[in-house]
Amino acid sequence: MTKLIFIEHNGTRTEIDAPDGISVMQAALNNDIRGILADCGGACSCATCHGYINEEWAARIAPPADDEKAMLECAVHETAESRLTCQIKVSPALEGIEIRLPISQL
């Protein structure tokens, strides 16, 4: 299990333990994290699992593929730290990662 920390736009922090191998999006859904909508169920086709991953953590994650980059262009409040959580797999390397959530996904 890997500890993930979700931070809502208002600063509310929620820590969860997630099994390795699933997506960060699925871990959020399994734990009723507010702000991860996942309308497409993880198919990288809606950007409603959008989150912000800071530079320190981004170096531990595979860079976004072209389909993720295209979807991020449609995301509300996209920044250089934007990622789709459906495209990030939980692994021990992510122990303690912080995923900040945009205000647009209430």
RATAMO-V667884 format. One record per pair of residues at least 24 apart in sequence whose ideal C-beta (glycine too) atoms are under 10 Angstrom apart, sorted by the first residue. I is the first residue (numbers start at 0). J is the second residue. Records with the same first field share a line. If there is no record, write none. Layout:
# RATAMO-V667884
I->J ; J
This chain:
# RATAMO-V667884
0->26 ; 89 ; 91 ; 94
1->26 ; 89 ; 90 ; 91 ; 92 ; 93 ; 94 ; 95 ; 96
2->89 ; 93 ; 94 ; 95 ; 96
3->27 ; 30 ; 32 ; 84 ; 87 ; 89 ; 93 ; 94 ; 95 ; 96 ; 97 ; 98
4->95 ; 96 ; 97 ; 98 ; 99
5->30 ; 32 ; 33 ; 34 ; 35 ; 50 ; 84 ; 96 ; 97 ; 98 ; 99 ; 100
6->34 ; 50 ; 51 ; 97 ; 98 ; 99 ; 100
7->32 ; 33 ; 34 ; 99 ; 100 ; 101 ; 102 ; 104 ; 105
8->34 ; 51 ; 76 ; 99 ; 100 ; 101 ; 102 ; 103 ; 104 ; 105
9->34 ; 100 ; 102 ; 105
10->99
11->100
12->97 ; 99
13->98 ; 100
14->95 ; 97
16->89
17->89 ; 90 ; 93 ; 96
18->89
19->88 ; 89 ; 90 ; 91 ; 92 ; 93
20->88 ; 89 ; 90
21->88 ; 89
22->48 ; 83 ; 84 ; 85 ; 86 ; 87 ; 88 ; 89
23->48 ; 50 ; 52 ; 60 ; 82 ; 83 ; 84 ; 85 ; 86 ; 87 ; 88 ; 89 ; 93 ; 96 ; 98
24->48 ; 49 ; 50 ; 83 ; 84 ; 85 ; 86 ; 87 ; 89 ; 98
25->84 ; 85 ; 88 ; 89
26->84 ; 87 ; 88 ; 89 ; 98
27->84 ; 85 ; 98 ; 100
28->84 ; 85
32->84 ; 98 ; 100
33->100 ; 104 ; 105
34->98 ; 99 ; 100 ; 101 ; 102 ; 103 ; 104 ; 105
35->84 ; 85 ; 98 ; 100 ; 104
36->103 ; 104 ; 105
37->83 ; 84 ; 85 ; 104
39->70 ; 83 ; 85
40->85
41->83 ; 84 ; 85 ; 86
42->66 ; 70 ; 85
43->67 ; 69 ; 70 ; 71 ; 83 ; 85 ; 86
44->69 ; 70 ; 73 ; 83 ; 85
45->70 ; 73 ; 74 ; 83 ; 85
46->70 ; 71 ; 72 ; 73 ; 74 ; 75 ; 77 ; 81 ; 83 ; 85 ; 101 ; 103 ; 104
47->74 ; 75 ; 83 ; 84 ; 85 ; 103 ; 104
48->74 ; 82 ; 83 ; 84 ; 85 ; 86 ; 87 ; 98 ; 100 ; 104
49->73 ; 74 ; 75 ; 76 ; 77 ; 78 ; 81 ; 82 ; 83 ; 84 ; 85 ; 98 ; 100 ; 101 ; 103 ; 104
50->74 ; 80 ; 81 ; 82 ; 83 ; 84 ; 85 ; 87 ; 96 ; 97 ; 98 ; 99 ; 100 ; 101 ; 104
51->76 ; 77 ; 78 ; 79 ; 80 ; 81 ; 82 ; 97 ; 98 ; 99 ; 100 ; 101
52->80 ; 81 ; 82 ; 84 ; 87 ; 93 ; 96 ; 97 ; 98 ; 99
53->79 ; 80 ; 96 ; 97 ; 98 ; 99
54->79 ; 80
55->96 ; 97
56->80 ; 82 ; 87 ; 92 ; 93 ; 95 ; 96 ; 97 ; 98
57->82 ; 87 ; 96
58->92
59->87 ; 90 ; 92 ; 93 ; 94 ; 96
60->86 ; 87 ; 88 ; 90 ; 92 ; 93 ; 96
61->86 ; 87 ; 88
63->87
74->101 ; 103 ; 104
75->101 ; 102 ; 103 ; 104
76->101 ; 102 ; 103 ; 104
77->101 ; 103
